[in-house]
Amino acid sequence: MVPLQLPGLPELLIAVLALGLQLAIPAFVALVVYQFMDGRNAYEERIAALEDEVARLRED
């Protein structure tokens, strides 16, 4: 009788770690890009609000 070729715990841990890295690295890159783009938009909104406030103060 031939024993089944089932992976042991070390092999399973390495496979899970490899899968985790393959998913985590693109997710991290996407998060960094999203934060960068969101930060730029927030500055534009803040600048627009400050310009409106300056215009309102000049009218007074």
C-alpha positions in Angstrom: 0.0 0.0 0.0 1.4 3.4 -1.0 0.9 6.3 1.5 -0.8 9.4 0.3 1.4 12.3 -0.7 -0.2 14.9 1.6 1.7 18.0 2.5 2.8 18.5 6.1 2.4 21.6 8.2 5.6 23.3 7.1 4.7 22.9 3.4 1.2 24.3 4.1 2.6 27.3 6.0 5.0 28.1 3.2 2.1 27.9 0.6 -0.1 30.1 2.8 2.7 32.6 3.3 3.5 32.7 -0.5 -0.2 33.2 -1.3 -0.4 35.9 1.4 2.5 37.8 -0.1 1.2 37.5 -3.6 -2.1 39.1 -2.5 -0.6 41.6 0.1 1.9 43.3 -2.2 -0.5 44.4 -4.9 -3.1 45.4 -2.2 -0.4 47.5 -0.5 0.5 49.2 -3.8 -3.1 49.9 -4.5 -3.6 51.4 -1.1 -0.6 53.7 -1.5 -1.8 54.9 -4.9 -5.3 55.5 -3.5 -4.0 57.4 -0.5 -1.8 59.5 -2.8 -4.7 60.3 -5.1 -7.1 61.0 -2.3 -4.7 63.3 -0.6 -4.3 65.4 -3.8 -8.0 65.8 -4.1 -8.4 66.8 -0.5 -5.8 69.6 -1.1 -7.7 70.8 -4.1 -11.0 71.0 -2.1 -9.2 72.8 0.8 -7.7 75.3 -1.6 -11.0 76.0 -3.2 -12.6 76.5 0.2 -9.9 78.9 1.2 -10.2 80.8 -2.1 -14.0 81.2 -1.4 -13.3 82.4 2.1 -10.8 85.0 0.8 -13.2 86.2 -1.8 -15.9 86.5 0.8 -13.6 88.5 3.2 -12.6 90.9 0.4 -16.2 91.7 -0.3 -16.7 92.8 3.3 
